[in-house]
Amino acid sequence: MFDGINKRVVSMWFPRLASDRVLRQCPIEGPFALTVKADNTERLYCLNQVAEQVGLSRGMSFADARAFCPDLISRPARPDLDAPFLAVLRRWATRYCPWAGYEGTDGLVLDVTGAAHLWGGEAGMLDDMRARADRAGLELRLGVGETRGAAWARAHFGDVHSTLADLPVAALRIDGRMVVALQRLGLRRIGDLTATARAPLARRFGPELMLRLDQAMGDTSEPTMPESEPPHYATRMSLPEPIGLTEDVMGVTARLLAPLCDKLKAQEMGARSLCLTLRRVDQGCQMVELRLAAAMRDPARILPLFERGVGKVDAGFGIDQIRIEATVVEPLAVQQIGRRQASPDQLNDLITRIGTRIGLENIQRFLPADSHIPERAFSIAPAAFSTPERGWSTLRSRPSCLFPPESISASGSQPPAQFRWRRMRLTVGRATGPERIAPEWWLPDDNWRRGVRDYWKVDTREGRRLWLFYTPQNPGWFVQGEFT
């Protein structure tokens, strides 16, 4: 297609991608760094230009950095957020050419062959890249060459005008130990390698060095493959005549759900959130959002969940277009059929139906926590966004109803024969215990500062089954729970 046109590759390197992402949302004038824990040591992961100017560098321990620069402001690194941010930059880079791919975790590679004239030439295109990155608060370094390796070398170790032979051997994308070994032999620049016999280098350093050298010089091809766009899960239908009845809208929604769920199934994905957009003839839009308690792709289960929201839609003079989109998706593996297995589908559907009325976050479940303290042995999380992985593991049963300790009048270390609790006089029929629980000294908790507790399970003749405890250090009896 480009016969007679030299191939041109642009390497875009964002040396401060992680810190620039954070500082775009919360600008900081002074030294700033992101930290990550490696080998049980907190180290600097990415830092801004001010931090480098005061002498800090990547890989430095955070303790040394704070001692060297007390004004350093830090945040924990989030590589899981850096990758989506780089994906956004890749889509932005497609304005210059359709062939845009990733180069590591902080760079992009573009095949701009035949596209530079659209920007008034290669220099104009590069100037536009720099200007837009600067306005976005991103530091960008560019390299251009006829090969991917040459463009990468100029972006990381030179500039667009650098001669490849004058760049250091590290610009060949080789291992750091190989770089040190070459420097010890006096081979410090790429030009030194090209002037050296290949056979001795290949025997000493293996085929990797020769491959990287040939890729940079153009003797071995290295394709620039564009990244495929992620699947878009949406379907729509334009109607020849406006509709307004709930039954008609639900019928069209059912027709749109079928191909949408087929596409989700083909990708082994499930929808967690869907948006139904209803366009009226006056160009106004009504949206019905549906958040699901679990990933789904069954049209028969999803359709009834839209009915409540569709019933509240103001159709105006009629609806002439309906669009449904899965706005949040997650992996959902294919399930084996033909075996009778317990399915949580009914519970998830119930959570979704209730959640559309009061909010999914307000439907909560108890989850076990790693603690022997009764108050800390559980946590509360939204049922739609959590899954119980295991049950509570305890040698002794725990009451189903737990409340703050309530004092009762009793003496001695053994359970009293009679006592008053909540205006009731109770008689002990059987007492099981004691179970001694010691405080977790490493956690601050004023309720457990008095020391150990001896717990008893008490069955009263009146039918109450209570959980009592005795505090030996400061003698006293308390009721903390009730068995049902």
C-alpha positions as CSV (number, residue, x, y, z in Angstrom):
1,M,0.0,0.0,0.0
2,F,2.9,2.3,0.7
3,D,5.2,1.3,-2.0
4,G,8.1,3.8,-2.3
5,I,7.3,5.4,1.1
6,N,9.7,4.8,3.9
7,K,8.2,3.3,7.1
8,R,8.0,5.8,9.9
9,V,7.4,4.7,13.6
10,V,6.7,7.1,16.5
11,S,7.5,6.0,20.1
12,M,5.5,7.9,22.8
13,W,7.0,7.5,26.3
14,F,5.3,8.9,29.4
15,P,8.1,8.7,32.0
16,R,5.9,9.9,34.8
17,L,2.7,8.3,33.7
18,A,1.6,7.1,37.3
19,S,2.4,10.4,39.1
20,D,1.0,12.5,36.3
21,R,-2.2,10.6,36.5
22,V,-2.6,11.5,40.2
23,L,-1.4,15.0,39.9
24,R,-3.8,15.8,37.1
25,Q,-6.7,15.3,39.7
26,C,-4.9,16.8,42.7
27,P,-2.0,19.2,41.7
28,I,0.9,19.5,44.1
29,E,3.6,22.1,43.7
30,G,6.3,20.5,46.0
31,P,8.0,17.1,45.7
32,F,5.6,14.2,45.2
33,A,6.1,10.5,44.8
34,L,4.1,7.3,44.6
35,T,5.3,4.4,46.7
36,V,5.1,0.6,46.4
37,K,6.0,-2.2,48.8
38,A,8.7,-4.5,47.5
39,D,10.7,-7.0,49.5
40,N,9.1,-5.8,52.7
41,T,10.3,-2.3,52.0
42,E,8.4,0.8,50.9
43,R,10.1,2.2,47.8
44,L,9.6,5.1,45.5
45,Y,7.7,4.0,42.4
46,C,7.2,7.2,40.4
47,L,7.9,10.8,41.3
48,N,7.5,14.2,39.8
49,Q,10.2,16.5,38.4
50,V,10.5,18.5,41.6
51,A,11.2,15.4,43.6
52,E,14.0,14.4,41.1
53,Q,15.5,17.8,41.3
54,V,16.0,17.5,45.1
55,G,17.9,14.3,44.6
56,L,15.3,11.5,44.9
57,S,15.1,8.6,42.4
58,R,13.1,5.6,41.6
59,G,13.8,2.5,43.7
60,M,15.0,4.6,46.7
61,S,13.5,3.4,50.0
62,F,10.7,5.6,51.3
63,A,12.4,6.0,54.7
64,D,15.6,7.3,53.1
65,A,13.6,9.6,50.8
66,R,11.7,11.1,53.8
67,A,14.9,11.6,55.7
68,F,16.5,13.3,52.7
69,C,13.4,15.4,51.8
70,P,11.1,15.9,54.8
71,D,8.6,17.8,52.7
72,L,8.0,14.9,50.4
73,I,4.3,14.1,49.8
74,S,3.5,10.5,48.9
75,R,0.6,8.3,47.9
76,P,0.4,4.6,47.4
77,A,0.9,3.5,43.7
78,R,-2.1,2.1,41.9
79,P,-0.9,0.1,38.8
80,D,-4.4,-1.2,38.4
81,L,-5.5,2.4,37.5
82,D,-2.5,3.2,35.4
83,A,-3.3,0.5,32.8
84,P,-6.8,1.9,32.1
85,F,-5.3,5.4,31.9
86,L,-2.8,4.2,29.3
87,A,-5.6,2.6,27.4
88,V,-7.3,6.0,27.2
89,L,-4.1,7.5,25.9
90,R,-3.9,4.8,23.2
91,R,-7.3,5.7,22.0
92,W,-6.3,9.4,21.9
93,A,-3.2,8.5,19.9
94,T,-5.4,7.0,17.1
95,R,-6.1,10.6,16.0
96,Y,-2.7,10.5,14.4
97,C,-2.9,7.0,12.8
98,P,-5.0,3.9,13.1
99,W,-2.0,1.7,14.0
100,A,-1.4,2.4,17.7
101,G,-0.3,-0.2,20.2
102,Y,1.3,-0.5,23.7
103,E,5.0,-0.2,24.4
104,G,5.4,-1.6,27.9
105,T,3.4,-0.2,30.8
106,D,4.2,3.5,30.2
107,G,4.5,4.0,26.4
108,L,2.8,3.7,23.0
109,V,4.1,2.9,19.5
110,L,2.5,4.3,16.4
111,D,3.0,3.4,12.8
112,V,2.5,6.8,11.1
113,T,3.7,5.8,7.6
114,G,1.8,7.9,5.1
115,A,-0.1,9.9,7.8
116,A,2.3,12.7,8.7
117,H,1.2,14.9,5.7
118,L,-2.2,15.3,7.3
119,W,-0.5,17.4,10.0
120,G,1.6,19.4,7.7
121,G,4.6,17.1,7.9
122,E,6.3,15.0,10.6
123,A,7.5,18.0,12.6
124,G,4.0,19.4,12.8
125,M,2.6,16.2,13.9
126,L,5.2,15.8,16.7
127,D,4.6,19.4,17.8
128,D,0.9,18.7,18.0
129,M,1.5,15.6,20.2
130,R,3.7,17.6,22.6
131,A,1.3,20.5,22.8
132,R,-1.7,18.3,23.6
133,A,0.2,16.3,26.2
134,D,1.4,19.4,27.9
135,R,-2.1,20.8,28.1
136,A,-3.2,17.5,29.7
137,G,-0.4,17.8,32.3
138,L,1.5,14.8,30.9
139,E,5.3,14.7,30.4
140,L,5.9,13.1,26.9
141,R,9.1,12.1,25.2
142,L,9.0,11.3,21.5
143,G,11.2,9.2,19.3
144,V,11.0,8.7,15.5
145,G,12.6,6.2,13.3
146,E,12.2,3.8,10.4
147,T,12.1,0.9,12.9
148,R,10.3,0.3,16.2
149,G,13.6,-0.2,18.0
150,A,15.1,3.0,16.6
151,A,12.1,5.1,17.7
152,W,12.1,3.5,21.2
153,A,15.9,4.2,21.5
154,R,15.5,7.9,20.6
155,A,12.5,8.4,22.9
156,H,14.3,6.9,26.0
157,F,17.9,7.9,25.4
158,G,17.9,10.8,23.0
159,D,15.5,12.9,21.0
160,V,14.0,12.9,17.5
161,H,17.3,14.2,16.0
162,S,19.7,11.7,17.7
163,T,21.9,9.5,15.6
164,L,21.3,5.9,16.5
165,A,25.0,5.0,16.5
166,D,25.7,7.6,19.2
167,L,23.1,6.2,21.7
168,P,24.2,3.9,24.5
169,V,23.8,0.2,24.2
170,A,21.0,0.3,26.8
171,A,18.9,1.8,24.0
172,L,18.7,-1.6,22.4
173,R,16.1,-2.8,25.0
174,I,18.5,-5.5,26.4
175,D,18.9,-6.8,30.0
176,G,20.7,-4.6,32.4
177,R,23.3,-7.2,33.2
178,M,24.1,-7.5,29.5
179,V,24.5,-3.7,29.4
180,V,27.1,-3.8,32.2
181,A,29.0,-6.7,30.5
182,L,29.2,-4.8,27.2
183,Q,30.4,-1.7,29.0
184,R,33.2,-3.6,30.7
185,L,34.3,-4.7,27.2
186,G,34.4,-1.1,26.1
187,L,31.3,-1.4,24.0
188,R,29.3,1.6,25.3
189,R,27.4,2.8,22.2
190,I,25.4,1.2,19.4
191,G,28.0,2.3,16.9
192,D,30.6,0.3,18.8
193,L,28.5,-2.9,18.3
194,T,28.0,-2.3,14.6
195,A,31.8,-1.9,14.2
196,T,32.5,-5.2,16.0
197,A,32.5,-8.7,14.5
198,R,29.1,-10.4,15.0
199,A,30.3,-13.9,15.6
200,P,32.2,-13.2,18.9
201,L,29.3,-11.1,20.2
202,A,26.8,-13.9,19.4
203,R,28.9,-16.5,21.1
204,R,29.3,-14.5,24.2
205,F,25.9,-12.8,24.6
206,G,23.6,-15.1,22.7
207,P,21.0,-14.4,20.0
208,E,19.1,-11.8,22.0
209,L,21.7,-9.1,21.5
210,M,21.9,-9.7,17.8
211,L,18.1,-9.7,17.4
212,R,17.7,-6.4,19.2
213,L,20.5,-4.8,17.2
214,D,19.1,-6.0,13.9
215,Q,15.6,-4.8,14.9
216,A,16.9,-1.3,15.7
217,M,18.9,-1.2,12.4
218,G,16.1,-2.5,10.3
219,D,17.7,-5.8,9.3
220,T,15.0,-7.8,11.0
221,S,11.3,-6.7,10.8
222,E,9.4,-6.0,14.0
223,P,5.7,-5.4,13.3
224,T,3.7,-2.7,15.0
225,M,0.3,-4.4,15.7
226,P,-2.6,-2.2,16.7
227,E,-4.7,-3.1,19.7
228,S,-8.1,-4.3,19.0
229,E,-11.0,-2.3,20.4
230,P,-12.8,-3.8,23.3
231,P,-16.2,-5.3,22.6
232,H,-19.1,-2.8,22.8
233,Y,-22.2,-4.4,24.3
234,A,-25.1,-2.3,23.0
235,T,-28.1,-2.7,20.7
236,R,-30.7,-0.3,19.5
237,M,-33.8,-0.1,17.3
238,S,-35.4,2.8,15.5
239,L,-39.2,2.5,15.3
240,P,-41.2,3.4,12.2
241,E,-44.1,4.7,14.4
242,P,-43.8,6.1,18.0
243,I,-44.9,4.0,20.8
244,G,-45.8,4.9,24.4
245,L,-47.4,1.9,26.1
246,T,-45.4,0.0,28.7
247,E,-46.2,-3.3,27.0
248,D,-44.9,-2.0,23.7
249,V,-41.7,-0.7,25.3
250,M,-41.1,-4.0,27.1
251,G,-41.7,-5.9,23.9
252,V,-39.0,-3.9,22.1
253,T,-36.7,-4.3,25.1
254,A,-37.1,-8.1,24.9
255,R,-36.1,-8.1,21.2
256,L,-33.0,-6.0,22.0
257,L,-32.0,-8.1,25.0
258,A,-31.7,-11.3,23.0
259,P,-28.8,-10.2,20.7
260,L,-27.1,-8.3,23.5
261,C,-27.1,-11.5,25.7
262,D,-25.9,-13.6,22.8
263,K,-22.9,-11.3,22.4
264,L,-22.2,-11.4,26.1
265,K,-22.4,-15.2,26.0
266,A,-20.0,-15.4,23.0
267,Q,-17.4,-13.3,25.0
268,E,-18.1,-15.3,28.2
269,M,-19.2,-12.1,29.9
270,G,-22.1,-11.0,32.1
271,A,-23.8,-7.7,32.7
272,R,-23.7,-6.1,36.1
273,S,-25.3,-2.8,35.0
274,L,-27.5,-2.0,32.1
275,C,-28.9,1.3,30.8
276,L,-32.1,1.5,28.7
277,T,-32.3,4.7,26.7
278,L,-35.7,5.8,25.3
279,R,-35.6,8.6,22.8
280,R,-38.8,10.5,22.3
281,V,-40.0,12.2,19.2
282,D,-39.2,15.6,20.7
283,Q,-35.5,14.5,20.9
284,G,-35.7,14.2,24.7
285,C,-34.4,11.0,26.3
286,Q,-35.6,8.9,29.2
287,M,-33.1,6.5,30.8
288,V,-33.8,3.4,32.9
289,E,-30.7,2.1,34.8
290,L,-30.6,-1.4,36.2
291,R,-27.9,-2.6,38.6
292,L,-27.8,-6.3,39.1
293,A,-26.8,-8.2,42.2
294,A,-24.7,-10.7,40.1
295,A,-23.5,-10.9,36.5
296,M,-26.3,-12.1,34.2
297,R,-26.9,-12.7,30.5
298,D,-30.2,-14.5,30.5
299,P,-32.9,-12.3,28.8
300,A,-35.7,-14.1,30.6
301,R,-34.3,-13.1,34.0
302,I,-33.2,-9.6,33.1
303,L,-36.4,-8.4,31.2
304,P,-38.8,-8.5,34.3
305,L,-36.3,-6.4,36.3
306,F,-36.9,-3.5,33.8
307,E,-40.6,-3.4,34.2
308,R,-40.7,-1.2,37.3
309,G,-38.4,1.5,35.7
310,V,-40.2,1.4,32.4
311,G,-43.5,1.9,34.1
312,K,-42.3,5.3,35.4
313,V,-41.1,6.6,32.0
314,D,-42.8,9.7,30.6
315,A,-43.2,8.8,26.9
316,G,-44.4,12.3,25.9
317,F,-45.7,12.3,22.3
318,G,-44.1,8.9,21.8
319,I,-40.8,7.0,21.7
320,D,-39.2,6.4,18.3
321,Q,-35.8,4.8,19.3
322,I,-34.8,2.4,22.1
323,R,-31.2,1.5,23.0
324,I,-29.9,-0.9,25.6
325,E,-26.3,-1.0,26.7
326,A,-24.4,-3.1,29.2
327,T,-22.4,-0.4,30.9
328,V,-20.6,-2.6,33.4
329,V,-19.6,-6.2,32.5
330,E,-17.5,-8.9,34.2
331,P,-16.4,-12.4,33.2
332,L,-19.0,-15.1,33.5
333,A,-17.9,-18.5,32.6
334,V,-20.1,-21.0,30.7
335,Q,-21.9,-23.3,33.1
336,Q,-22.3,-27.0,32.6
337,I,-25.8,-28.2,32.0
338,G,-27.4,-31.5,32.8
339,R,-26.4,-31.6,36.5
340,R,-28.6,-30.5,39.3
341,Q,-26.7,-28.0,41.3
342,A,-27.6,-25.4,43.9
343,S,-28.0,-22.1,42.1
344,P,-28.0,-18.6,43.8
345,D,-29.9,-17.1,40.8
346,Q,-33.2,-16.7,42.8
347,L,-31.4,-15.0,45.7
348,N,-29.6,-12.7,43.2
349,D,-32.8,-11.8,41.5
350,L,-34.5,-11.0,44.8
351,I,-31.6,-8.8,45.8
352,T,-31.8,-7.0,42.5
353,R,-35.6,-6.4,42.8
354,I,-35.2,-5.0,46.3
355,G,-32.1,-3.1,45.3
356,T,-34.0,-1.2,42.6
357,R,-36.2,0.2,45.4
358,I,-33.9,0.9,48.2
359,G,-30.4,0.6,46.6
360,L,-28.1,-2.3,46.3
361,E,-25.7,-0.9,48.9
362,N,-28.5,-1.0,51.5
363,I,-28.9,-4.8,51.3
364,Q,-26.1,-6.2,53.4
365,R,-24.7,-9.5,54.6
366,F,-22.5,-10.6,57.4
367,L,-19.1,-12.0,56.5
368,P,-16.7,-13.8,58.8
369,A,-13.6,-11.9,60.0
370,D,-10.3,-13.3,61.4
371,S,-10.7,-12.5,65.0
372,H,-11.7,-14.3,68.2
373,I,-13.2,-11.2,69.7
374,P,-17.0,-11.5,69.4
375,E,-17.5,-7.9,68.2
376,R,-14.7,-8.3,65.6
377,A,-15.6,-11.8,64.4
378,F,-17.7,-10.4,61.5
379,S,-17.9,-7.6,59.0
380,I,-20.8,-6.1,57.1
381,A,-20.7,-5.7,53.3
382,P,-23.2,-5.1,50.5
383,A,-24.7,-8.4,49.5
384,A,-24.5,-7.6,45.8
385,F,-20.8,-6.9,45.8
386,S,-19.5,-9.6,48.2
387,T,-19.5,-13.4,48.3
388,P,-19.1,-15.5,51.5
389,E,-16.0,-17.6,50.9
390,R,-16.2,-19.7,54.0
391,G,-18.2,-20.1,57.2
392,W,-17.4,-19.1,60.7
393,S,-14.8,-21.5,62.2
394,T,-15.2,-21.6,66.0
395,L,-14.9,-24.4,68.6
396,R,-17.9,-23.1,70.5
397,S,-21.2,-21.8,69.3
398,R,-21.9,-18.1,69.2
399,P,-25.3,-16.4,69.9
400,S,-27.3,-15.3,66.9
401,C,-28.1,-12.0,68.6
402,L,-25.1,-10.0,69.9
403,F,-25.4,-6.6,71.6
404,P,-23.2,-4.4,73.8
405,P,-22.5,-5.9,77.3
406,E,-25.3,-5.2,79.8
407,S,-24.3,-5.4,83.5
408,I,-26.2,-7.6,86.0
409,S,-26.0,-7.9,89.7
410,A,-24.1,-11.0,90.7
411,S,-21.0,-12.0,92.7
412,G,-18.5,-14.8,92.5
413,S,-16.7,-16.4,89.5
414,Q,-19.5,-19.0,88.9
415,P,-22.8,-18.1,87.2
416,P,-25.4,-16.8,89.7
417,A,-28.4,-19.0,90.5
418,Q,-30.7,-16.1,89.9
419,F,-30.3,-12.6,88.4
420,R,-32.3,-9.7,87.0
421,W,-31.9,-8.7,83.4
422,R,-34.1,-6.2,81.5
423,R,-36.6,-6.1,84.3
424,M,-36.9,-9.9,84.3
425,R,-36.0,-12.2,87.1
426,L,-34.3,-15.3,85.6
427,T,-33.3,-18.6,87.2
428,V,-30.4,-20.5,85.8
429,G,-31.2,-24.1,84.9
430,R,-27.9,-25.1,83.2
431,A,-24.6,-23.2,82.6
432,T,-21.9,-24.4,80.2
433,G,-18.4,-22.9,80.4
434,P,-16.2,-21.1,80.9
435,E,-14.6,-20.1,77.6
436,R,-11.8,-17.6,78.3
437,I,-11.2,-15.0,75.6
438,A,-8.2,-12.8,75.9
439,P,-8.1,-9.3,74.4
440,E,-6.2,-8.5,71.2
441,W,-3.5,-6.3,72.7
442,W,-2.4,-5.0,69.3
443,L,-5.7,-3.4,68.5
444,P,-7.0,-0.3,70.4
445,D,-10.4,-1.2,72.0
446,D,-11.4,0.4,75.3
447,N,-14.1,-2.2,75.9
448,W,-11.4,-4.9,76.2
449,R,-8.9,-3.0,78.3
450,R,-10.0,-4.6,81.5
451,G,-8.4,-7.9,80.6
452,V,-9.7,-11.4,79.9
453,R,-13.4,-12.5,79.9
454,D,-14.8,-15.9,81.0
455,Y,-17.9,-16.6,78.8
456,W,-20.8,-18.9,79.9
457,K,-23.7,-20.2,78.0
458,V,-26.7,-20.1,80.4
459,D,-30.1,-21.8,79.9
460,T,-32.7,-20.2,82.1
461,R,-35.9,-22.0,83.4
462,E,-37.9,-19.2,81.8
463,G,-36.7,-20.2,78.3
464,R,-34.0,-17.6,77.7
465,R,-30.7,-18.8,76.5
466,L,-28.1,-16.1,77.2
467,W,-24.4,-15.5,76.8
468,L,-22.8,-14.2,80.0
469,F,-19.2,-13.3,80.8
470,Y,-17.3,-12.6,84.0
471,T,-14.3,-10.2,84.2
472,P,-11.8,-11.6,86.8
473,Q,-9.6,-8.5,86.9
474,N,-12.5,-6.2,87.8
475,P,-15.1,-8.6,89.1
476,G,-18.5,-8.2,87.4
477,W,-21.0,-10.1,85.3
478,F,-22.5,-9.0,82.0
479,V,-24.9,-10.3,79.3
480,Q,-23.7,-9.8,75.8
481,G,-25.8,-12.1,73.6
482,E,-28.9,-14.4,73.3
483,F,-29.2,-17.7,71.5
484,T,-32.4,-18.3,69.6
